[in-house]
Amino acid sequence: MPRAARLTRAADFAALGRDAAALGTRHFVARYRFSPSGHARMAQSVSKRVHKRAVQRNRIKRQIRTAFRLRREHMPALDMLVIART
């Protein structure tokens, strides 16, 4: 995933915690807000509570990144944090 499509700054994560809306399903929670950068950016979080093996957590992260990469061009300008849950 290109650097321009990743959320990396602490200020971006703080803004998601403060100003973001949330949408949840059984397996994921997405916190999102309109992006000041003008294009879609994403970060993901998969904790040890989801799966104790790092191999499985990394697999989930790869699947999240792939889903984002395939849909990124058609998405509105959003900053998004996708959190996997048990």
N, CA, C and O atoms as a printed pandas DataFrame, in Angstrom:
     atom_number atom_name residue_name chain_id  residue_number  x_coord  y_coord  z_coord
0              1         N          MET        A               1    0.855   -1.166    0.000
1              2        CA          MET        A               1    0.000    0.000    0.000
2              3         C          MET        A               1    0.906    1.235    0.000
3              4         O          MET        A               1    1.831    1.312    0.809
4              5         N          PRO        A               2    0.664    2.184   -0.873
5              6        CA          PRO        A               2    1.522    3.369   -0.923
6              7         C          PRO        A               2    1.421    4.198    0.359
7              8         O          PRO        A               2    0.392    4.201    1.034
8              9         N          ARG        A               3    2.493    4.888    0.672
9             10        CA          ARG        A               3    2.535    5.686    1.898
10            11         C          ARG        A               3    1.407    6.717    1.942
11            12         O          ARG        A               3    0.880    7.006    3.016
12            13         N          ALA        A               4    1.039    7.263    0.810
13            14        CA          ALA        A               4   -0.030    8.268    0.769
14            15         C          ALA        A               4   -1.381    7.679    1.172
15            16         O          ALA        A               4   -2.296    8.425    1.519
16            17         N          ALA        A               5   -1.519    6.365    1.132
17            18        CA          ALA        A               5   -2.785    5.718    1.472
18            19         C          ALA        A               5   -2.813    5.222    2.915
19            20         O          ALA        A               5   -3.805    4.637    3.348
20            21         N          ARG        A               6   -1.727    5.451    3.667
21            22        CA          ARG        A               6   -1.642    4.967    5.047
22            23         C          ARG        A               6   -1.808    6.110    6.042
23            24         O          ARG        A               6   -1.362    7.233    5.806
24            25         N          LEU        A               7   -2.449    5.801    7.140
25            26        CA          LEU        A               7   -2.490    6.736    8.270
26            27         C          LEU        A               7   -1.284    6.422    9.146
27            28         O          LEU        A               7   -1.137    5.291    9.610
28            29         N          THR        A               8   -0.427    7.399    9.378
29            30        CA          THR        A               8    0.781    7.136   10.157
30            31         C          THR        A               8    0.991    8.126   11.298
31            32         O          THR        A               8    1.627    7.778   12.293
32            33         N          ARG        A               9    0.482    9.332   11.184
33            34        CA          ARG        A               9    0.758   10.365   12.187
34            35         C          ARG        A               9   -0.138   10.208   13.411
35            36         O          ARG        A               9   -1.310    9.847   13.297
36            37         N          ALA        A              10    0.422   10.481   14.567
37            38        CA          ALA        A              10   -0.338   10.400   15.814
38            39         C          ALA        A              10   -1.513   11.372   15.804
39            40         O          ALA        A              10   -2.569   11.077   16.363
40            41         N          ALA        A              11   -1.334   12.522   15.177
41            42        CA          ALA        A              11   -2.422   13.507   15.109
42            43         C          ALA        A              11   -3.611   12.964   14.327
43            44         O          ALA        A              11   -4.757   13.261   14.662
44            45         N          ASP        A              12   -3.352   12.168   13.285
45            46        CA          ASP        A              12   -4.443   11.567   12.513
46            47         C          ASP        A              12   -5.232   10.577   13.367
47            48         O          ASP        A              12   -6.461   10.541   13.310
48            49         N          PHE        A              13   -4.514    9.767   14.164
49            50        CA          PHE        A              13   -5.189    8.805   15.030
50            51         C          PHE        A              13   -5.968    9.522   16.134
51            52         O          PHE        A              13   -7.065    9.097   16.498
52            53         N          ALA        A              14   -5.408   10.600   16.661
53            54        CA          ALA        A              14   -6.111   11.372   17.689
54            55         C          ALA        A              14   -7.395   11.976   17.124
55            56         O          ALA        A              14   -8.425   11.987   17.797
56            57         N          ALA        A              15   -7.334   12.474   15.897
57            58        CA          ALA        A              15   -8.524   13.045   15.266
58            59         C          ALA        A              15   -9.580   11.971   15.034
59            60         O          ALA        A              15  -10.774   12.238   15.176
60            61         N          LEU        A              16   -9.156   10.763   14.681
61            62        CA          LEU        A              16  -10.117    9.669   14.510
62            63         C          LEU        A              16  -10.777    9.316   15.840
63            64         O          LEU        A              16  -11.964    8.992   15.876
64            65         N          GLY        A              17  -10.029    9.376   16.913
65            66        CA          GLY        A              17  -10.606    9.090   18.219
66            67         C          GLY        A              17  -11.548   10.178   18.688
67            68         O          GLY        A              17  -12.495    9.908   19.426
68            69         N          ARG        A              18  -11.297   11.409   18.264
69            70        CA          ARG        A              18  -12.060   12.555   18.746
70            71         C          ARG        A              18  -13.257   12.882   17.854
71            72         O          ARG        A              18  -14.356   13.116   18.358
72            73         N          ASP        A              19  -13.055   12.900   16.537
73            74        CA          ASP        A              19  -14.062   13.431   15.611
74            75         C          ASP        A              19  -14.722   12.384   14.716
75            76         O          ASP        A              19  -15.535   12.744   13.864
76            77         N          ALA        A              20  -14.406   11.134   14.878
77            78        CA          ALA        A              20  -14.827   10.137   13.897
78            79         C          ALA        A              20  -16.199    9.550   14.205
79            80         O          ALA        A              20  -16.637    9.491   15.354
80            81         N          ALA        A              21  -16.848    9.124   13.149
81            82        CA          ALA        A              21  -18.062    8.320   13.264
82            83         C          ALA        A              21  -17.632    6.857   13.239
83            84         O          ALA        A              21  -16.513    6.549   12.829
84            85         N          ALA        A              22  -18.499    5.965   13.666
85            86        CA          ALA        A              22  -18.146    4.546   13.707
86            87         C          ALA        A              22  -19.237    3.723   13.042
87            88         O          ALA        A              22  -20.424    4.042   13.104
88            89         N          LEU        A              23  -18.789    2.664   12.412
89            90        CA          LEU        A              23  -19.688    1.711   11.779
90            91         C          LEU        A              23  -19.163    0.332   12.142
91            92         O          LEU        A              23  -17.976    0.061   11.960
92            93         N          GLY        A              24  -20.015   -0.536   12.646
93            94        CA          GLY        A              24  -19.542   -1.831   13.103
94            95         C          GLY        A              24  -20.307   -2.993   12.511
95            96         O          GLY        A              24  -21.489   -2.886   12.183
96            97         N          THR        A              25  -19.606   -4.103   12.383
97            98        CA          THR        A              25  -20.204   -5.380   12.025
98            99         C          THR        A              25  -19.793   -6.374   13.102
99           100         O          THR        A              25  -19.184   -6.002   14.105
100          101         N          ARG        A              26  -20.124   -7.611   12.891
101          102        CA          ARG        A              26  -19.777   -8.634   13.874
102          103         C          ARG        A              26  -18.265   -8.791   14.011
103          104         O          ARG        A              26  -17.768   -9.054   15.106
104          105         N          HIS        A              27  -17.529   -8.631   12.910
105          106        CA          HIS        A              27  -16.095   -8.901   12.921
106          107         C          HIS        A              27  -15.210   -7.658   12.888
107          108         O          HIS        A              27  -14.021   -7.745   13.197
108          109         N          PHE        A              28  -15.763   -6.511   12.523
109          110        CA          PHE        A              28  -14.945   -5.309   12.371
110          111         C          PHE        A              28  -15.679   -4.077   12.885
111          112         O          PHE        A              28  -16.909   -4.028   12.915
112          113         N          VAL        A              29  -14.887   -3.079   13.290
113          114        CA          VAL        A              29  -15.382   -1.736   13.583
114          115         C          VAL        A              29  -14.561   -0.792   12.723
115          116         O          VAL        A              29  -13.336   -0.906   12.672
116          117         N          ALA        A              30  -15.216    0.127   12.053
117          118        CA          ALA        A              30  -14.509    1.121   11.247
118          119         C          ALA        A              30  -14.814    2.495   11.819
119          120         O          ALA        A              30  -15.973    2.901   11.906
120          121         N          ARG        A              31  -13.770    3.204   12.207
121          122        CA          ARG        A              31  -13.897    4.602   12.628
122          123         C          ARG        A              31  -13.433    5.437   11.453
123          124         O          ARG        A              31  -12.366    5.183   10.894
124          125         N          TYR        A              32  -14.227    6.439   11.067
125          126        CA          TYR        A              32  -13.890    7.194    9.864
126          127         C          TYR        A              32  -14.281    8.656   10.011
127          128         O          TYR        A              32  -15.163    9.013   10.793
128          129         N          ARG        A              33  -13.604    9.482    9.243
129          130        CA          ARG        A              33  -13.921   10.906    9.142
130          131         C          ARG        A              33  -13.452   11.382    7.780
131          132         O          ARG        A              33  -12.645   10.717    7.130
132          133         N          PHE        A              34  -13.948   12.516    7.349
133          134        CA          PHE        A              34  -13.520   13.053    6.060
134          135         C          PHE        A              34  -12.048   13.421    6.130
135          136         O          PHE        A              34  -11.579   13.965    7.129
136          137         N          SER        A              35  -11.336   13.122    5.074
137          138        CA          SER        A              35   -9.888   13.290    5.041
138          139         C          SER        A              35   -9.498   14.681    4.559
139          140         O          SER        A              35   -9.947   15.114    3.498
140          141         N          PRO        A              36   -8.669   15.386    5.323
141          142        CA          PRO        A              36   -8.185   16.683    4.850
142          143         C          PRO        A              36   -7.187   16.547    3.702
143          144         O          PRO        A              36   -6.914   17.522    3.001
144          145         N          SER        A              37   -6.640   15.348    3.505
145          146        CA          SER        A              37   -5.654   15.132    2.436
146          147         C          SER        A              37   -6.303   15.046    1.057
147          148         O          SER        A              37   -5.621   15.206    0.045
148          149         N          GLY        A              38   -7.617   14.795    1.004
149          150        CA          GLY        A              38   -8.306   14.746   -0.276
150          151         C          GLY        A              38   -8.383   13.375   -0.911
151          152         O          GLY        A              38   -8.928   13.242   -2.007
152          153         N          HIS        A              39   -7.847   12.332   -0.248
153          154        CA          HIS        A              39   -7.977   10.975   -0.767
154          155         C          HIS        A              39   -8.113   10.001    0.404
155          156         O          HIS        A              39   -7.827   10.349    1.549
156          157         N          ALA        A              40   -8.548    8.791    0.105
157          158        CA          ALA        A              40   -8.807    7.793    1.138
158          159         C          ALA        A              40   -7.495    7.283    1.733
159          160         O          ALA        A              40   -6.545    6.974    1.014
160          161         N          ARG        A              41   -7.470    7.203    3.071
161          162        CA          ARG        A              41   -6.319    6.644    3.780
162          163         C          ARG        A              41   -6.838    5.685    4.841
163          164         O          ARG        A              41   -7.961    5.831    5.323
164          165         N          MET        A              42   -6.006    4.687    5.209
165          166        CA          MET        A              42   -6.479    3.650    6.100
166          167         C          MET        A              42   -5.359    3.147    6.999
167          168         O          MET        A              42   -4.186    3.156    6.627
168          169         N          ALA        A              43   -5.750    2.708    8.190
169          170        CA          ALA        A              43   -4.884    1.969    9.102
170          171         C          ALA        A              43   -5.723    0.825    9.652
171          172         O          ALA        A              43   -6.952    0.895    9.667
172          173         N          GLN        A              44   -5.048   -0.230   10.104
173          174        CA          GLN        A              44   -5.789   -1.351   10.667
174          175         C          GLN        A              44   -5.173   -1.756   11.992
175          176         O          GLN        A              44   -3.991   -1.524   12.247
176          177         N          SER        A              45   -5.997   -2.365   12.829
177          178        CA          SER        A              45   -5.564   -2.825   14.137
178          179         C          SER        A              45   -6.163   -4.204   14.372
179          180         O          SER        A              45   -7.373   -4.402   14.271
180          181         N          VAL        A              46   -5.281   -5.156   14.691
181          182        CA          VAL        A              46   -5.720   -6.512   15.013
182          183         C          VAL        A              46   -4.998   -6.903   16.296
183          184         O          VAL        A              46   -3.786   -7.119   16.283
184          185         N          SER        A              47   -5.721   -6.997   17.393
185          186        CA          SER        A              47   -5.098   -7.257   18.688
186          187         C          SER        A              47   -4.921   -8.752   18.937
187          188         O          SER        A              47   -5.439   -9.591   18.200
188          189         N          LYS        A              48   -4.184   -9.055   19.983
189          190        CA          LYS        A              48   -3.971  -10.452   20.358
190          191         C          LYS        A              48   -5.256  -11.124   20.813
191          192         O          LYS        A              48   -5.351  -12.351   20.807
192          193         N          ARG        A              49   -6.239  -10.334   21.205
193          194        CA          ARG        A              49   -7.525  -10.926   21.584
194          195         C          ARG        A              49   -8.227  -11.548   20.386
195          196         O          ARG        A              49   -9.020  -12.476   20.549
196          197         N          VAL        A              50   -7.947  -11.052   19.185
197          198        CA          VAL        A              50   -8.578  -11.589   17.980
198          199         C          VAL        A              50   -8.023  -12.976   17.682
199          200         O          VAL        A              50   -8.777  -13.912   17.417
200          201         N          HIS        A              51   -6.701  -13.100   17.726
201          202        CA          HIS        A              51   -6.053  -14.398   17.546
202          203         C          HIS        A              51   -4.697  -14.341   18.206
203          204         O          HIS        A              51   -3.985  -13.346   18.072
204          205         N          LYS        A              52   -4.327  -15.388   18.918
205          206        CA          LYS        A              52   -3.075  -15.319   19.663
206          207         C          LYS        A              52   -1.853  -15.502   18.778
207          208         O          LYS        A              52   -0.759  -15.084   19.157
208          209         N          ARG        A              53   -2.008  -16.116   17.608
209          210        CA          ARG        A              53   -0.859  -16.343   16.723
210          211         C          ARG        A              53   -0.653  -15.164   15.781
211          212         O          ARG        A              53   -1.585  -14.706   15.120
212          213         N          ALA        A              54    0.584  -14.682   15.733
213          214        CA          ALA        A              54    0.924  -13.536   14.884
214          215         C          ALA        A              54    0.659  -13.840   13.414
215          216         O          ALA        A              54    0.272  -12.950   12.658
216          217         N          VAL        A              55    0.863  -15.082   13.007
217          218        CA          VAL        A              55    0.631  -15.461   11.612
218          219         C          VAL        A              55   -0.822  -15.196   11.228
219          220         O          VAL        A              55   -1.093  -14.681   10.143
220          221         N          GLN        A              56   -1.742  -15.539   12.096
221          222        CA          GLN        A              56   -3.161  -15.329   11.813
222          223         C          GLN        A              56   -3.525  -13.848   11.857
223          224         O          GLN        A              56   -4.320  -13.376   11.043
224          225         N          ARG        A              57   -2.940  -13.110   12.812
225          226        CA          ARG        A              57   -3.203  -11.668   12.866
226          227         C          ARG        A              57   -2.696  -10.980   11.607
227          228         O          ARG        A              57   -3.374  -10.113   11.057
228          229         N          ASN        A              58   -1.511  -11.360   11.147
229          230        CA          ASN        A              58   -0.956  -10.773    9.925
230          231         C          ASN        A              58   -1.797  -11.128    8.710
231          232         O          ASN        A              58   -1.940  -10.310    7.800
232          233         N          ARG        A              59   -2.353  -12.324    8.679
233          234        CA          ARG        A              59   -3.236  -12.732    7.574
234          235         C          ARG        A              59   -4.479  -11.846    7.530
235          236         O          ARG        A              59   -4.901  -11.414    6.458
236          237         N          ILE        A              60   -5.059  -11.579    8.688
237          238        CA          ILE        A              60   -6.234  -10.703    8.757
238          239         C          ILE        A              60   -5.868   -9.308    8.269
239          240         O          ILE        A              60   -6.630   -8.691    7.525
240          241         N          LYS        A              61   -4.700   -8.803    8.684
241          242        CA          LYS        A              61   -4.257   -7.474    8.243
242          243         C          LYS        A              61   -4.055   -7.430    6.732
243          244         O          LYS        A              61   -4.420   -6.445    6.091
244          245         N          ARG        A              62   -3.482   -8.478    6.160
245          246        CA          ARG        A              62   -3.306   -8.530    4.700
246          247         C          ARG        A              62   -4.653   -8.507    3.991
247          248         O          ARG        A              62   -4.802   -7.837    2.969
248          249         N          GLN        A              63   -5.626   -9.225    4.516
249          250        CA          GLN        A              63   -6.948   -9.248    3.899
250          251         C          GLN        A              63   -7.618   -7.875    3.971
251          252         O          GLN        A              63   -8.276   -7.459    3.018
252          253         N          ILE        A              64   -7.456   -7.176    5.085
253          254        CA          ILE        A              64   -8.019   -5.826    5.214
254          255         C          ILE        A              64   -7.355   -4.896    4.211
255          256         O          ILE        A              64   -8.038   -4.138    3.523
256          257         N          ARG        A              65   -6.013   -4.946    4.120
257          258        CA          ARG        A              65   -5.285   -4.083    3.182
258          259         C          ARG        A              65   -5.681   -4.360    1.743
259          260         O          ARG        A              65   -5.838   -3.428    0.954
260          261         N          THR        A              66   -5.846   -5.631    1.391
261          262        CA          THR        A              66   -6.230   -5.990    0.027
262          263         C          THR        A              66   -7.627   -5.467   -0.301
263          264         O          THR        A              66   -7.848   -4.933   -1.388
264          265         N          ALA        A              67   -8.558   -5.615    0.618
265          266        CA          ALA        A              67   -9.915   -5.106    0.386
266          267         C          ALA        A              67   -9.887   -3.593    0.181
267          268         O          ALA        A              67  -10.586   -3.073   -0.689
268          269         N          PHE        A              68   -9.089   -2.890    0.973
269          270        CA          PHE        A              68   -8.973   -1.436    0.826
270          271         C          PHE        A              68   -8.326   -1.082   -0.506
271          272         O          PHE        A              68   -8.801   -0.194   -1.214
272          273         N          ARG        A              69   -7.249   -1.770   -0.847
273          274        CA          ARG        A              69   -6.523   -1.479   -2.093
274          275         C          ARG        A              69   -7.425   -1.643   -3.312
275          276         O          ARG        A              69   -7.365   -0.832   -4.236
276          277         N          LEU        A              70   -8.255   -2.672   -3.326
277          278        CA          LEU        A              70   -9.124   -2.933   -4.471
278          279         C          LEU        A              70  -10.258   -1.912   -4.594
279          280         O          LEU        A              70  -10.791   -1.713   -5.686
280          281         N          ARG        A              71  -10.631   -1.269   -3.494
281          282        CA          ARG        A              71  -11.758   -0.327   -3.507
282          283         C          ARG        A              71  -11.335    1.130   -3.350
283          284         O          ARG        A              71  -12.180    2.024   -3.396
284          285         N          ARG        A              72  -10.059    1.375   -3.169
285          286        CA          ARG        A              72   -9.573    2.716   -2.831
286          287         C          ARG        A              72   -9.940    3.772   -3.871
287          288         O          ARG        A              72  -10.314    4.886   -3.506
288          289         N          GLU        A              73   -9.841    3.446   -5.143
289          290        CA          GLU        A              73  -10.114    4.423   -6.200
290          291         C          GLU        A              73  -11.574    4.868   -6.220
291          292         O          GLU        A              73  -11.881    5.965   -6.686
292          293         N          HIS        A              74  -12.467    4.033   -5.723
293          294        CA          HIS        A              74  -13.900    4.335   -5.764
294          295         C          HIS        A              74  -14.427    4.886   -4.440
295          296         O          HIS        A              74  -15.613    5.193   -4.325
296          297         N          MET        A              75  -13.558    5.012   -3.447
297          298        CA          MET        A              75  -13.979    5.474   -2.128
298          299         C          MET        A              75  -13.928    6.993   -2.037
299          300         O          MET        A              75  -13.109    7.629   -2.700
300          301         N          PRO        A              76  -14.791    7.571   -1.228
301          302        CA          PRO        A              76  -14.683    9.016   -0.971
302          303         C          PRO        A              76  -13.429    9.297   -0.140
303          304         O          PRO        A              76  -12.801    8.372    0.375
304          305         N          ALA        A              77  -13.077   10.553   -0.014
305          306        CA          ALA        A              77  -11.884   10.953    0.739
306          307         C          ALA        A              77  -12.151   10.787    2.234
307          308         O          ALA        A              77  -12.670   11.694    2.885
308          309         N          LEU        A              78  -11.793    9.626    2.767
309          310        CA          LEU        A              78  -12.000    9.322    4.178
310          311         C          LEU        A              78  -10.695    8.870    4.810
311          312         O          LEU        A              78   -9.884    8.204    4.167
312          313         N          ASP        A              79  -10.494    9.233    6.076
313          314        CA          ASP        A              79   -9.482    8.603    6.916
314          315         C          ASP        A              79  -10.219    7.524    7.687
315          316         O          ASP        A              79  -11.276    7.780    8.264
316          317         N          MET        A              80   -9.664    6.313    7.698
317          318        CA          MET        A              80  -10.390    5.190    8.266
318          319         C          MET        A              80   -9.458    4.319    9.101
319          320         O          MET        A              80   -8.334    4.027    8.693
320          321         N          LEU        A              81   -9.931    3.910   10.266
321          322        CA          LEU        A              81   -9.241    2.947   11.106
322          323         C          LEU        A              81  -10.137    1.723   11.195
323          324         O          LEU        A              81  -11.256    1.808   11.701
324          325         N          VAL        A              82   -9.654    0.588   10.707
325          326        CA          VAL        A              82  -10.415   -0.658   10.738
326          327         C          VAL        A              82   -9.866   -1.495   11.889
327          328         O          VAL        A              82   -8.677   -1.811   11.923
328          329         N          ILE        A              83  -10.731   -1.849   12.823
329          330        CA          ILE        A              83  -10.340   -2.610   14.004
330          331         C          ILE        A              83  -11.029   -3.967   13.935
331          332         O          ILE        A              83  -12.256   -4.046   13.881
332          333         N          ALA        A              84  -10.233   -5.032   13.937
333          334        CA          ALA        A              84  -10.800   -6.379   13.953
334          335         C          ALA        A              84  -11.212   -6.700   15.383
335          336         O          ALA        A              84  -10.534   -6.315   16.336
336          337         N          ARG        A              85  -12.317   -7.401   15.522
337          338        CA          ARG        A              85  -12.741   -7.786   16.860
338          339         C          ARG        A              85  -13.147   -9.245   16.881
339          340         O          ARG        A              85  -13.393   -9.856   15.840
340          341         N          THR        A              86  -13.214   -9.796   18.095
341          342        CA          THR        A              86  -13.502  -11.217   18.256
342          343         C          THR        A              86  -14.963  -11.511   18.104
343          344         O          THR        A              86  -15.374  -12.666   18.212
